[in-house]
Amino acid sequence: MTIRLNACLECGCDLAPGPKDREFCCAGHRTAWNNRRLQRGAALYDLWMAHRWQRSEAQAAGLFQALCRLVSDYRAEDRAEREGRRSWRRHELVLGDRPHLKAKKFNVRGGR
């Protein structure tokens, strides 16, 4: 699937000329996009935090496999309900907003 940079992330229609960082054709589509991401993100957050910080319990429960199944389900929904359009932002944009995530060293209080 080719990613069209000048298309609405929600409906896929061509965007009218405007700001280069524009991602949606209307406010309603921006809201629908973000609501879906919030809804999906809650389950991912809970499972990933358990996977990261409760390792033995997570391994016994097969949480990594559950995470993979969950995102596969989300992708199947995208294909069925959104004509295959992805429902996530490009990783470059996410990492660009959070440069500390690419740091070689990090310190997490209470971490390992």
Summary of the structure (lengths in Angstrom):
residues: 112
radius of gyration: 17.1
end to end distance: 39.2
largest distance: 51.9
contacts: 217
relative contact order: 0.09
helix: 57%
strand: 2%
